[in-house]
Amino acid sequence: MTIGEIARKFDLSLDTLRYYEKVGLISPVSKVSGRREYSDENINELKFVLCMKNAGLSLKDILKFTEYGKKGDETLPERLDILKKQREFLTSEIEEKKETLNYLNYKINLYERKIGK
């Protein structure tokens, strides 16, 4: 896939994709006739980066994680620690969102009863 196709598929800017490659978040992309062509490996790396970003990791921490991965199994404890800490953060965030949702539902029900719906 070309950089434009990837940008559209993942709703990213071309600059963002180039930046991810430049800083090492995704492997260097092959160039065919001067155009970036993304391999399945590049796409999987990008999916991982976007998943970790969506989980709340900073690009710096994602890069650290990928650097650990390049060092092999000896860094499994460090990678596991990063993932567990992020899971703890996400679990807490989900609980806060649930509380907010419960309060919104309470207010909606209250107003609907007052209106008579």
Biopython code that builds the backbone (N, CA, C, O; Angstrom):
import numpy as np
from Bio.PDB.StructureBuilder import StructureBuilder

atoms = [
    (1, "MET", "N", (0.844, -1.187, 0.000)),
    (1, "MET", "CA", (0.000, 0.000, 0.000)),
    (1, "MET", "C", (0.885, 1.244, 0.000)),
    (1, "MET", "O", (1.976, 1.242, 0.569)),
    (2, "THR", "N", (0.413, 2.276, -0.628)),
    (2, "THR", "CA", (1.173, 3.527, -0.680)),
    (2, "THR", "C", (0.925, 4.336, 0.587)),
    (2, "THR", "O", (0.023, 4.026, 1.367)),
    (3, "ILE", "N", (1.723, 5.361, 0.783)),
    (3, "ILE", "CA", (1.579, 6.213, 1.957)),
    (3, "ILE", "C", (0.201, 6.884, 1.983)),
    (3, "ILE", "O", (-0.396, 7.041, 3.048)),
    (4, "GLY", "N", (-0.296, 7.274, 0.815)),
    (4, "GLY", "CA", (-1.622, 7.893, 0.751)),
    (4, "GLY", "C", (-2.721, 6.930, 1.153)),
    (4, "GLY", "O", (-3.655, 7.302, 1.863)),
    (5, "GLU", "N", (-2.608, 5.687, 0.695)),
    (5, "GLU", "CA", (-3.605, 4.672, 1.050)),
    (5, "GLU", "C", (-3.583, 4.379, 2.544)),
    (5, "GLU", "O", (-4.629, 4.240, 3.177)),
    (6, "ILE", "N", (-2.380, 4.286, 3.096)),
    (6, "ILE", "CA", (-2.245, 4.038, 4.541)),
    (6, "ILE", "C", (-2.799, 5.216, 5.326)),
    (6, "ILE", "O", (-3.504, 5.029, 6.318)),
    (7, "ALA", "N", (-2.485, 6.424, 4.887)),
    (7, "ALA", "CA", (-2.970, 7.628, 5.574)),
    (7, "ALA", "C", (-4.495, 7.631, 5.621)),
    (7, "ALA", "O", (-5.086, 7.915, 6.663)),
    (8, "ARG", "N", (-5.125, 7.317, 4.505)),
    (8, "ARG", "CA", (-6.600, 7.281, 4.461)),
    (8, "ARG", "C", (-7.150, 6.147, 5.324)),
    (8, "ARG", "O", (-8.111, 6.338, 6.069)),
    (9, "LYS", "N", (-6.544, 4.981, 5.223)),
    (9, "LYS", "CA", (-7.035, 3.810, 5.958)),
    (9, "LYS", "C", (-7.009, 4.039, 7.465)),
    (9, "LYS", "O", (-7.935, 3.637, 8.170)),
    (10, "PHE", "N", (-5.950, 4.684, 7.961)),
    (10, "PHE", "CA", (-5.789, 4.869, 9.397)),
    (10, "PHE", "C", (-6.080, 6.295, 9.858)),
    (10, "PHE", "O", (-5.882, 6.630, 11.026)),
    (11, "ASP", "N", (-6.548, 7.126, 8.939)),
    (11, "ASP", "CA", (-6.891, 8.514, 9.250)),
    (11, "ASP", "C", (-5.711, 9.255, 9.882)),
    (11, "ASP", "O", (-5.838, 9.877, 10.936)),
    (12, "LEU", "N", (-4.574, 9.171, 9.215)),
    (12, "LEU", "CA", (-3.353, 9.834, 9.663)),
    (12, "LEU", "C", (-2.860, 10.754, 8.559)),
    (12, "LEU", "O", (-3.178, 10.569, 7.385)),
    (13, "SER", "N", (-2.079, 11.747, 8.958)),
    (13, "SER", "CA", (-1.489, 12.621, 7.944)),
    (13, "SER", "C", (-0.235, 11.958, 7.373)),
    (13, "SER", "O", (0.356, 11.074, 7.992)),
    (14, "LEU", "N", (0.149, 12.402, 6.191)),
    (14, "LEU", "CA", (1.376, 11.903, 5.576)),
    (14, "LEU", "C", (2.574, 12.235, 6.455)),
    (14, "LEU", "O", (3.492, 11.428, 6.600)),
    (15, "ASP", "N", (2.557, 13.433, 7.041)),
    (15, "ASP", "CA", (3.655, 13.849, 7.921)),
    (15, "ASP", "C", (3.776, 12.935, 9.130)),
    (15, "ASP", "O", (4.885, 12.608, 9.554)),
    (16, "THR", "N", (2.644, 12.521, 9.689)),
    (16, "THR", "CA", (2.666, 11.622, 10.847)),
    (16, "THR", "C", (3.316, 10.298, 10.471)),
    (16, "THR", "O", (4.158, 9.784, 11.207)),
    (17, "LEU", "N", (2.929, 9.752, 9.336)),
    (17, "LEU", "CA", (3.517, 8.485, 8.892)),
    (17, "LEU", "C", (5.017, 8.624, 8.663)),
    (17, "LEU", "O", (5.787, 7.749, 9.058)),
    (18, "ARG", "N", (5.432, 9.704, 8.035)),
    (18, "ARG", "CA", (6.865, 9.930, 7.807)),
    (18, "ARG", "C", (7.601, 10.077, 9.140)),
    (18, "ARG", "O", (8.714, 9.578, 9.302)),
    (19, "TYR", "N", (6.967, 10.769, 10.093)),
    (19, "TYR", "CA", (7.577, 10.964, 11.412)),
    (19, "TYR", "C", (7.749, 9.622, 12.126)),
    (19, "TYR", "O", (8.815, 9.348, 12.677)),
    (20, "TYR", "N", (6.713, 8.788, 12.119)),
    (20, "TYR", "CA", (6.798, 7.476, 12.770)),
    (20, "TYR", "C", (7.957, 6.665, 12.200)),
    (20, "TYR", "O", (8.652, 5.961, 12.934)),
    (21, "GLU", "N", (8.159, 6.767, 10.899)),
    (21, "GLU", "CA", (9.269, 6.055, 10.267)),
    (21, "GLU", "C", (10.600, 6.692, 10.676)),
    (21, "GLU", "O", (11.561, 5.990, 10.990)),
    (22, "LYS", "N", (10.646, 8.008, 10.670)),
    (22, "LYS", "CA", (11.886, 8.733, 10.983)),
    (22, "LYS", "C", (12.392, 8.423, 12.390)),
    (22, "LYS", "O", (13.590, 8.222, 12.590)),
    (23, "VAL", "N", (11.469, 8.382, 13.377)),
    (23, "VAL", "CA", (11.902, 8.171, 14.763)),
    (23, "VAL", "C", (12.038, 6.694, 15.120)),
    (23, "VAL", "O", (12.488, 6.364, 16.217)),
    (24, "GLY", "N", (11.653, 5.802, 14.205)),
    (24, "GLY", "CA", (11.845, 4.377, 14.447)),
    (24, "GLY", "C", (10.652, 3.639, 15.017)),
    (24, "GLY", "O", (10.788, 2.502, 15.468)),
    (25, "LEU", "N", (9.480, 4.266, 15.006)),
    (25, "LEU", "CA", (8.288, 3.567, 15.493)),
    (25, "LEU", "C", (7.838, 2.489, 14.514)),
    (25, "LEU", "O", (7.260, 1.479, 14.915)),
    (26, "ILE", "N", (8.106, 2.706, 13.233)),
    (26, "ILE", "CA", (7.891, 1.661, 12.233)),
    (26, "ILE", "C", (9.177, 1.512, 11.430)),
    (26, "ILE", "O", (9.943, 2.462, 11.270)),
    (27, "SER", "N", (9.395, 0.314, 10.935)),
    (27, "SER", "CA", (10.606, 0.024, 10.154)),
    (27, "SER", "C", (10.649, 0.884, 8.901)),
    (27, "SER", "O", (9.613, 1.343, 8.418)),
    (28, "PRO", "N", (11.853, 1.100, 8.374)),
    (28, "PRO", "CA", (11.941, 1.859, 7.127)),
    (28, "PRO", "C", (11.049, 1.242, 6.050)),
    (28, "PRO", "O", (11.006, 0.025, 5.869)),
    (29, "VAL", "N", (10.352, 2.106, 5.355)),
    (29, "VAL", "CA", (9.404, 1.686, 4.335)),
    (29, "VAL", "C", (10.130, 1.579, 3.002)),
    (29, "VAL", "O", (10.953, 2.430, 2.663)),
    (30, "SER", "N", (9.819, 0.520, 2.243)),
    (30, "SER", "CA", (10.422, 0.343, 0.915)),
    (30, "SER", "C", (9.977, 1.462, -0.012)),
    (30, "SER", "O", (8.850, 1.950, 0.071)),
    (31, "LYS", "N", (10.876, 1.854, -0.889)),
    (31, "LYS", "CA", (10.525, 2.868, -1.887)),
    (31, "LYS", "C", (10.577, 2.228, -3.265)),
    (31, "LYS", "O", (11.599, 1.681, -3.679)),
    (32, "VAL", "N", (9.459, 2.309, -3.963)),
    (32, "VAL", "CA", (9.352, 1.777, -5.318)),
    (32, "VAL", "C", (9.112, 2.965, -6.235)),
    (32, "VAL", "O", (8.090, 3.642, -6.128)),
    (33, "SER", "N", (10.042, 3.213, -7.126)),
    (33, "SER", "CA", (9.965, 4.371, -8.033)),
    (33, "SER", "C", (9.787, 5.666, -7.248)),
    (33, "SER", "O", (9.053, 6.560, -7.668)),
    (34, "GLY", "N", (10.468, 5.761, -6.098)),
    (34, "GLY", "CA", (10.408, 6.973, -5.287)),
    (34, "GLY", "C", (9.175, 7.086, -4.409)),
    (34, "GLY", "O", (9.016, 8.076, -3.694)),
    (35, "ARG", "N", (8.296, 6.084, -4.450)),
    (35, "ARG", "CA", (7.064, 6.118, -3.639)),
    (35, "ARG", "C", (7.176, 5.126, -2.491)),
    (35, "ARG", "O", (7.663, 4.008, -2.664)),
    (36, "ARG", "N", (6.719, 5.549, -1.317)),
    (36, "ARG", "CA", (6.736, 4.657, -0.166)),
    (36, "ARG", "C", (5.699, 3.549, -0.353)),
    (36, "ARG", "O", (4.531, 3.819, -0.635)),
    (37, "GLU", "N", (6.135, 2.314, -0.195)),
    (37, "GLU", "CA", (5.248, 1.151, -0.267)),
    (37, "GLU", "C", (5.305, 0.437, 1.083)),
    (37, "GLU", "O", (6.363, -0.030, 1.505)),
    (38, "TYR", "N", (4.172, 0.361, 1.742)),
    (38, "TYR", "CA", (4.093, -0.247, 3.065)),
    (38, "TYR", "C", (3.850, -1.744, 2.952)),
    (38, "TYR", "O", (2.916, -2.191, 2.286)),
    (39, "SER", "N", (4.715, -2.514, 3.621)),
    (39, "SER", "CA", (4.582, -3.971, 3.637)),
    (39, "SER", "C", (3.597, -4.370, 4.738)),
    (39, "SER", "O", (3.161, -3.536, 5.532)),
    (40, "ASP", "N", (3.259, -5.653, 4.769)),
    (40, "ASP", "CA", (2.403, -6.152, 5.849)),
    (40, "ASP", "C", (3.068, -5.919, 7.202)),
    (40, "ASP", "O", (2.394, -5.604, 8.183)),
    (41, "GLU", "N", (4.394, -6.075, 7.255)),
    (41, "GLU", "CA", (5.129, -5.841, 8.502)),
    (41, "GLU", "C", (4.984, -4.379, 8.936)),
    (41, "GLU", "O", (4.725, -4.104, 10.108)),
    (42, "ASN", "N", (5.149, -3.443, 8.000)),
    (42, "ASN", "CA", (4.977, -2.020, 8.317)),
    (42, "ASN", "C", (3.576, -1.748, 8.844)),
    (42, "ASN", "O", (3.401, -1.007, 9.811)),
    (43, "ILE", "N", (2.584, -2.349, 8.206)),
    (43, "ILE", "CA", (1.193, -2.129, 8.600)),
    (43, "ILE", "C", (0.941, -2.689, 9.998)),
    (43, "ILE", "O", (0.249, -2.065, 10.802)),
    (44, "ASN", "N", (1.504, -3.866, 10.291)),
    (44, "ASN", "CA", (1.348, -4.437, 11.633)),
    (44, "ASN", "C", (2.033, -3.581, 12.687)),
    (44, "ASN", "O", (1.509, -3.407, 13.787)),
    (45, "GLU", "N", (3.204, -3.048, 12.355)),
    (45, "GLU", "CA", (3.894, -2.148, 13.286)),
    (45, "GLU", "C", (3.054, -0.900, 13.534)),
    (45, "GLU", "O", (2.934, -0.445, 14.671)),
    (46, "LEU", "N", (2.481, -0.354, 12.483)),
    (46, "LEU", "CA", (1.648, 0.837, 12.611)),
    (46, "LEU", "C", (0.414, 0.545, 13.459)),
    (46, "LEU", "O", (0.037, 1.355, 14.306)),
    (47, "LYS", "N", (-0.212, -0.603, 13.236)),
    (47, "LYS", "CA", (-1.373, -0.987, 14.044)),
    (47, "LYS", "C", (-0.998, -1.067, 15.518)),
    (47, "LYS", "O", (-1.760, -0.633, 16.382)),
    (48, "PHE", "N", (0.184, -1.624, 15.805)),
    (48, "PHE", "CA", (0.654, -1.714, 17.187)),
    (48, "PHE", "C", (0.841, -0.322, 17.780)),
    (48, "PHE", "O", (0.392, -0.050, 18.893)),
    (49, "VAL", "N", (1.503, 0.557, 17.036)),
    (49, "VAL", "CA", (1.737, 1.924, 17.518)),
    (49, "VAL", "C", (0.407, 2.611, 17.820)),
    (49, "VAL", "O", (0.257, 3.245, 18.865)),
    (50, "LEU", "N", (-0.546, 2.486, 16.917)),
    (50, "LEU", "CA", (-1.842, 3.144, 17.105)),
    (50, "LEU", "C", (-2.611, 2.540, 18.274)),
    (50, "LEU", "O", (-3.297, 3.257, 19.003)),
    (51, "CYS", "N", (-2.502, 1.229, 18.458)),
    (51, "CYS", "CA", (-3.156, 0.578, 19.596)),
    (51, "CYS", "C", (-2.561, 1.080, 20.908)),
    (51, "CYS", "O", (-3.294, 1.414, 21.839)),
    (52, "MET", "N", (-1.244, 1.132, 20.980)),
    (52, "MET", "CA", (-0.588, 1.588, 22.208)),
    (52, "MET", "C", (-0.872, 3.069, 22.462)),
    (52, "MET", "O", (-1.036, 3.492, 23.606)),
    (53, "LYS", "N", (-0.926, 3.843, 21.392)),
    (53, "LYS", "CA", (-1.261, 5.264, 21.525)),
    (53, "LYS", "C", (-2.688, 5.408, 22.046)),
    (53, "LYS", "O", (-2.958, 6.230, 22.922)),
    (54, "ASN", "N", (-3.588, 4.608, 21.503)),
    (54, "ASN", "CA", (-4.978, 4.619, 21.949)),
    (54, "ASN", "C", (-5.098, 4.170, 23.405)),
    (54, "ASN", "O", (-6.017, 4.580, 24.115)),
    (55, "ALA", "N", (-4.170, 3.330, 23.841)),
    (55, "ALA", "CA", (-4.155, 2.869, 25.229)),
    (55, "ALA", "C", (-3.574, 3.922, 26.167)),
    (55, "ALA", "O", (-3.579, 3.748, 27.386)),
    (56, "GLY", "N", (-3.072, 5.019, 25.589)),
    (56, "GLY", "CA", (-2.591, 6.115, 26.416)),
    (56, "GLY", "C", (-1.088, 6.227, 26.540)),
    (56, "GLY", "O", (-0.600, 7.113, 27.242)),
    (57, "LEU", "N", (-0.335, 5.358, 25.881)),
    (57, "LEU", "CA", (1.116, 5.464, 25.950)),
    (57, "LEU", "C", (1.587, 6.645, 25.118)),
    (57, "LEU", "O", (1.028, 6.937, 24.061)),
    (58, "SER", "N", (2.603, 7.310, 25.597)),
    (58, "SER", "CA", (3.207, 8.397, 24.825)),
    (58, "SER", "C", (4.052, 7.781, 23.712)),
    (58, "SER", "O", (4.435, 6.614, 23.787)),
    (59, "LEU", "N", (4.336, 8.565, 22.693)),
    (59, "LEU", "CA", (5.197, 8.069, 21.616)),
    (59, "LEU", "C", (6.569, 7.688, 22.157)),
    (59, "LEU", "O", (7.189, 6.739, 21.677)),
    (60, "LYS", "N", (7.038, 8.424, 23.150)),
    (60, "LYS", "CA", (8.326, 8.121, 23.774)),
    (60, "LYS", "C", (8.299, 6.729, 24.400)),
    (60, "LYS", "O", (9.243, 5.955, 24.237)),
    (61, "ASP", "N", (7.220, 6.407, 25.118)),
    (61, "ASP", "CA", (7.107, 5.095, 25.746)),
    (61, "ASP", "C", (6.907, 3.981, 24.716)),
    (61, "ASP", "O", (7.405, 2.870, 24.893)),
    (62, "ILE", "N", (6.177, 4.283, 23.643)),
    (62, "ILE", "CA", (5.996, 3.288, 22.582)),
    (62, "ILE", "C", (7.342, 2.998, 21.927)),
    (62, "ILE", "O", (7.659, 1.847, 21.627)),
    (63, "LEU", "N", (8.124, 4.038, 21.709)),
    (63, "LEU", "CA", (9.450, 3.859, 21.117)),
    (63, "LEU", "C", (10.337, 3.032, 22.046)),
    (63, "LEU", "O", (11.065, 2.148, 21.592)),
    (64, "LYS", "N", (10.275, 3.319, 23.343)),
    (64, "LYS", "CA", (11.046, 2.547, 24.316)),
    (64, "LYS", "C", (10.640, 1.072, 24.243)),
    (64, "LYS", "O", (11.492, 0.183, 24.256)),
    (65, "PHE", "N", (9.332, 0.824, 24.167)),
    (65, "PHE", "CA", (8.823, -0.538, 24.083)),
    (65, "PHE", "C", (9.348, -1.233, 22.824)),
    (65, "PHE", "O", (9.785, -2.383, 22.884)),
    (66, "THR", "N", (9.305, -0.538, 21.690)),
    (66, "THR", "CA", (9.774, -1.158, 20.443)),
    (66, "THR", "C", (11.286, -1.388, 20.478)),
    (66, "THR", "O", (11.780, -2.371, 19.926)),
    (67, "GLU", "N", (12.014, -0.484, 21.124)),
    (67, "GLU", "CA", (13.462, -0.679, 21.266)),
    (67, "GLU", "C", (13.746, -1.902, 22.131)),
    (67, "GLU", "O", (14.648, -2.683, 21.828)),
    (68, "TYR", "N", (12.982, -2.070, 23.206)),
    (68, "TYR", "CA", (13.121, -3.277, 24.025)),
    (68, "TYR", "C", (12.864, -4.516, 23.176)),
    (68, "TYR", "O", (13.584, -5.508, 23.288)),
    (69, "GLY", "N", (11.847, -4.460, 22.332)),
    (69, "GLY", "CA", (11.503, -5.600, 21.489)),
    (69, "GLY", "C", (12.633, -6.002, 20.563)),
    (69, "GLY", "O", (12.826, -7.187, 20.291)),
    (70, "LYS", "N", (13.374, -5.032, 20.081)),
    (70, "LYS", "CA", (14.494, -5.313, 19.183)),
    (70, "LYS", "C", (15.638, -6.021, 19.904)),
    (70, "LYS", "O", (16.477, -6.661, 19.270)),
    (71, "LYS", "N", (15.668, -5.902, 21.240)),
    (71, "LYS", "CA", (16.735, -6.530, 22.029)),
    (71, "LYS", "C", (16.432, -7.985, 22.373)),
    (71, "LYS", "O", (17.274, -8.681, 22.941)),
    (72, "GLY", "N", (15.238, -8.440, 22.031)),
    (72, "GLY", "CA", (14.918, -9.849, 22.237)),
    (72, "GLY", "C", (14.271, -10.151, 23.580)),
    (72, "GLY", "O", (13.817, -9.264, 24.303)),
    (73, "ASP", "N", (14.250, -11.449, 23.879)),
    (73, "ASP", "CA", (13.529, -11.931, 25.057)),
    (73, "ASP", "C", (14.106, -11.451, 26.383)),
    (73, "ASP", "O", (13.416, -11.483, 27.402)),
    (74, "GLU", "N", (15.344, -11.013, 26.385)),
    (74, "GLU", "CA", (15.938, -10.539, 27.638)),
    (74, "GLU", "C", (15.211, -9.307, 28.183)),
    (74, "GLU", "O", (15.340, -8.980, 29.363)),
    (75, "THR", "N", (14.455, -8.632, 27.332)),
    (75, "THR", "CA", (13.723, -7.434, 27.776)),
    (75, "THR", "C", (12.238, -7.712, 28.014)),
    (75, "THR", "O", (11.456, -6.780, 28.202)),
    (76, "LEU", "N", (11.851, -8.977, 28.008)),
    (76, "LEU", "CA", (10.442, -9.305, 28.261)),
    (76, "LEU", "C", (9.936, -8.740, 29.589)),
    (76, "LEU", "O", (8.816, -8.230, 29.635)),
    (77, "PRO", "N", (10.719, -8.811, 30.673)),
    (77, "PRO", "CA", (10.215, -8.243, 31.939)),
    (77, "PRO", "C", (9.925, -6.740, 31.842)),
    (77, "PRO", "O", (8.936, -6.266, 32.401)),
    (78, "GLU", "N", (10.769, -6.000, 31.147)),
    (78, "GLU", "CA", (10.544, -4.560, 30.995)),
    (78, "GLU", "C", (9.291, -4.289, 30.168)),
    (78, "GLU", "O", (8.494, -3.412, 30.501)),
    (79, "ARG", "N", (9.126, -5.046, 29.090)),
    (79, "ARG", "CA", (7.945, -4.858, 28.244)),
    (79, "ARG", "C", (6.670, -5.236, 28.986)),
    (79, "ARG", "O", (5.650, -4.556, 28.876)),
    (80, "LEU", "N", (6.738, -6.322, 29.740)),
    (80, "LEU", "CA", (5.584, -6.743, 30.533)),
    (80, "LEU", "C", (5.220, -5.671, 31.548)),
    (80, "LEU", "O", (4.040, -5.396, 31.763)),
    (81, "ASP", "N", (6.217, -5.068, 32.171)),
    (81, "ASP", "CA", (5.979, -4.009, 33.155)),
    (81, "ASP", "C", (5.277, -2.813, 32.514)),
    (81, "ASP", "O", (4.338, -2.263, 33.091)),
    (82, "ILE", "N", (5.722, -2.412, 31.341)),
    (82, "ILE", "CA", (5.086, -1.290, 30.633)),
    (82, "ILE", "C", (3.622, -1.606, 30.362)),
    (82, "ILE", "O", (2.748, -0.773, 30.601)),
    (83, "LEU", "N", (3.355, -2.812, 29.861)),
    (83, "LEU", "CA", (1.979, -3.194, 29.529)),
    (83, "LEU", "C", (1.095, -3.282, 30.769)),
    (83, "LEU", "O", (-0.057, -2.849, 30.745)),
    (84, "LYS", "N", (1.631, -3.842, 31.851)),
    (84, "LYS", "CA", (0.835, -3.960, 33.081)),
    (84, "LYS", "C", (0.506, -2.588, 33.664)),
    (84, "LYS", "O", (-0.612, -2.358, 34.124)),
    (85, "LYS", "N", (1.475, -1.681, 33.646)),
    (85, "LYS", "CA", (1.217, -0.325, 34.148)),
    (85, "LYS", "C", (0.153, 0.364, 33.308)),
    (85, "LYS", "O", (-0.711, 1.060, 33.841)),
    (86, "GLN", "N", (0.214, 0.173, 31.997)),
    (86, "GLN", "CA", (-0.772, 0.813, 31.136)),
    (86, "GLN", "C", (-2.143, 0.189, 31.319)),
    (86, "GLN", "O", (-3.158, 0.884, 31.262)),
    (87, "ARG", "N", (-2.181, -1.124, 31.540)),
    (87, "ARG", "CA", (-3.458, -1.789, 31.807)),
    (87, "ARG", "C", (-4.081, -1.236, 33.085)),
    (87, "ARG", "O", (-5.288, -1.001, 33.141)),
    (88, "GLU", "N", (-3.261, -1.031, 34.106)),
    (88, "GLU", "CA", (-3.748, -0.465, 35.368)),
    (88, "GLU", "C", (-4.312, 0.935, 35.143)),
    (88, "GLU", "O", (-5.372, 1.277, 35.667)),
    (89, "PHE", "N", (-3.599, 1.736, 34.363)),
    (89, "PHE", "CA", (-4.057, 3.085, 34.047)),
    (89, "PHE", "C", (-5.387, 3.042, 33.302)),
    (89, "PHE", "O", (-6.311, 3.784, 33.636)),
    (90, "LEU", "N", (-5.488, 2.176, 32.292)),
    (90, "LEU", "CA", (-6.714, 2.071, 31.500)),
    (90, "LEU", "C", (-7.886, 1.579, 32.334)),
    (90, "LEU", "O", (-9.006, 2.069, 32.187)),
    (91, "THR", "N", (-7.636, 0.616, 33.204)),
    (91, "THR", "CA", (-8.696, 0.096, 34.066)),
    (91, "THR", "C", (-9.248, 1.205, 34.946)),
    (91, "THR", "O", (-10.461, 1.317, 35.122)),
    (92, "SER", "N", (-8.369, 2.017, 35.494)),
    (92, "SER", "CA", (-8.791, 3.149, 36.317)),
    (92, "SER", "C", (-9.586, 4.150, 35.494)),
    (92, "SER", "O", (-10.611, 4.662, 35.944)),
    (93, "GLU", "N", (-9.112, 4.424, 34.297)),
    (93, "GLU", "CA", (-9.794, 5.368, 33.413)),
    (93, "GLU", "C", (-11.189, 4.852, 33.028)),
    (93, "GLU", "O", (-12.144, 5.627, 32.969)),
    (94, "ILE", "N", (-11.298, 3.569, 32.771)),
    (94, "ILE", "CA", (-12.590, 2.969, 32.424)),
    (94, "ILE", "C", (-13.563, 3.098, 33.589)),
    (94, "ILE", "O", (-14.739, 3.402, 33.390)),
    (95, "GLU", "N", (-13.078, 2.868, 34.795)),
    (95, "GLU", "CA", (-13.941, 2.992, 35.978)),
    (95, "GLU", "C", (-14.452, 4.422, 36.133)),
    (95, "GLU", "O", (-15.618, 4.642, 36.460)),
    (96, "GLU", "N", (-13.569, 5.389, 35.898)),
    (96, "GLU", "CA", (-13.993, 6.790, 35.967)),
    (96, "GLU", "C", (-15.054, 7.083, 34.915)),
    (96, "GLU", "O", (-16.032, 7.777, 35.196)),
    (97, "LYS", "N", (-14.871, 6.564, 33.715)),
    (97, "LYS", "CA", (-15.857, 6.773, 32.640)),
    (97, "LYS", "C", (-17.187, 6.111, 32.990)),
    (97, "LYS", "O", (-18.248, 6.664, 32.700)),
    (98, "LYS", "N", (-17.140, 4.933, 33.611)),
    (98, "LYS", "CA", (-18.372, 4.253, 34.023)),
    (98, "LYS", "C", (-19.135, 5.095, 35.046)),
    (98, "LYS", "O", (-20.358, 5.213, 34.974)),
    (99, "GLU", "N", (-18.408, 5.676, 35.994)),
    (99, "GLU", "CA", (-19.046, 6.538, 36.993)),
    (99, "GLU", "C", (-19.690, 7.746, 36.324)),
    (99, "GLU", "O", (-20.803, 8.136, 36.676)),
    (100, "THR", "N", (-19.000, 8.331, 35.373)),
    (100, "THR", "CA", (-19.543, 9.474, 34.638)),
    (100, "THR", "C", (-20.789, 9.064, 33.864)),
    (100, "THR", "O", (-21.785, 9.787, 33.868)),
    (101, "LEU", "N", (-20.744, 7.923, 33.208)),
    (101, "LEU", "CA", (-21.891, 7.426, 32.456)),
    (101, "LEU", "C", (-23.080, 7.159, 33.376)),
    (101, "LEU", "O", (-24.218, 7.481, 33.036)),
    (102, "ASN", "N", (-22.817, 6.578, 34.528)),
    (102, "ASN", "CA", (-23.901, 6.333, 35.488)),
    (102, "ASN", "C", (-24.552, 7.639, 35.925)),
    (102, "ASN", "O", (-25.774, 7.719, 36.044)),
    (103, "TYR", "N", (-23.744, 8.651, 36.161)),
    (103, "TYR", "CA", (-24.297, 9.942, 36.571)),
    (103, "TYR", "C", (-25.125, 10.559, 35.445)),
    (103, "TYR", "O", (-26.207, 11.091, 35.690)),
    (104, "LEU", "N", (-24.624, 10.488, 34.222)),
    (104, "LEU", "CA", (-25.385, 11.002, 33.078)),
    (104, "LEU", "C", (-26.715, 10.271, 32.936)),
    (104, "LEU", "O", (-27.747, 10.901, 32.701)),
    (105, "ASN", "N", (-26.699, 8.962, 33.074)),
    (105, "ASN", "CA", (-27.941, 8.191, 32.998)),
    (105, "ASN", "C", (-28.911, 8.595, 34.102)),
    (105, "ASN", "O", (-30.116, 8.693, 33.870)),
    (106, "TYR", "N", (-28.389, 8.827, 35.295)),
    (106, "TYR", "CA", (-29.222, 9.274, 36.411)),
    (106, "TYR", "C", (-29.908, 10.600, 36.061)),
    (106, "TYR", "O", (-31.114, 10.754, 36.255)),
    (107, "LYS", "N", (-29.126, 11.556, 35.543)),
    (107, "LYS", "CA", (-29.688, 12.870, 35.198)),
    (107, "LYS", "C", (-30.704, 12.752, 34.056)),
    (107, "LYS", "O", (-31.747, 13.406, 34.089)),
    (108, "ILE", "N", (-30.414, 11.940, 33.067)),
    (108, "ILE", "CA", (-31.350, 11.742, 31.955)),
    (108, "ILE", "C", (-32.659, 11.168, 32.472)),
    (108, "ILE", "O", (-33.735, 11.653, 32.122)),
    (109, "ASN", "N", (-32.572, 10.145, 33.296)),
    (109, "ASN", "CA", (-33.788, 9.539, 33.863)),
    (109, "ASN", "C", (-34.573, 10.539, 34.701)),
    (109, "ASN", "O", (-35.801, 10.582, 34.633)),
    (110, "LEU", "N", (-33.872, 11.335, 35.483)),
    (110, "LEU", "CA", (-34.518, 12.343, 36.318)),
    (110, "LEU", "C", (-35.274, 13.348, 35.457)),
    (110, "LEU", "O", (-36.436, 13.652, 35.727)),
    (111, "TYR", "N", (-34.622, 13.857, 34.434)),
    (111, "TYR", "CA", (-35.258, 14.852, 33.563)),
    (111, "TYR", "C", (-36.413, 14.248, 32.772)),
    (111, "TYR", "O", (-37.444, 14.894, 32.585)),
    (112, "GLU", "N", (-36.244, 13.017, 32.310)),
    (112, "GLU", "CA", (-37.336, 12.376, 31.577)),
    (112, "GLU", "C", (-38.559, 12.170, 32.469)),
    (112, "GLU", "O", (-39.692, 12.336, 32.018)),
    (113, "ARG", "N", (-38.335, 11.813, 33.718)),
    (113, "ARG", "CA", (-39.470, 11.660, 34.652)),
    (113, "ARG", "C", (-40.157, 12.996, 34.889)),
    (113, "ARG", "O", (-41.384, 13.070, 34.949)),
    (114, "LYS", "N", (-39.360, 14.051, 35.022)),
    (114, "LYS", "CA", (-39.942, 15.377, 35.264)),
    (114, "LYS", "C", (-40.726, 15.864, 34.053)),
    (114, "LYS", "O", (-41.751, 16.529, 34.202)),
    (115, "ILE", "N", (-40.250, 15.536, 32.860)),
    (115, "ILE", "CA", (-40.939, 15.949, 31.636)),
    (115, "ILE", "C", (-42.156, 15.063, 31.392)),
    (115, "ILE", "O", (-43.131, 15.487, 30.772)),
    (116, "GLY", "N", (-42.086, 13.840, 31.880)),
    (116, "GLY", "CA", (-43.206, 12.922, 31.712)),
    (116, "GLY", "C", (-43.023, 11.938, 30.592)),
    (116, "GLY", "O", (-44.006, 11.417, 30.064)),
    (117, "LYS", "N", (-41.813, 11.672, 30.218)),
    (117, "LYS", "CA", (-41.550, 10.705, 29.130)),
    (117, "LYS", "C", (-41.404, 9.313, 29.687)),
    (117, "LYS", "O", (-41.181, 8.366, 28.932)),
]
sb = StructureBuilder()
sb.init_structure("model")
sb.init_model(0)
sb.init_chain("A")
sb.init_seg("    ")
for serial, (resi, resn, name, xyz) in enumerate(atoms, 1):
    if name == "N":
        sb.init_residue(resn, " ", resi, " ")
    sb.init_atom(name, np.array(xyz, "f"), 0.0, 1.0, " ", f" {name:<3s}", serial, name[0])
structure = sb.get_structure()
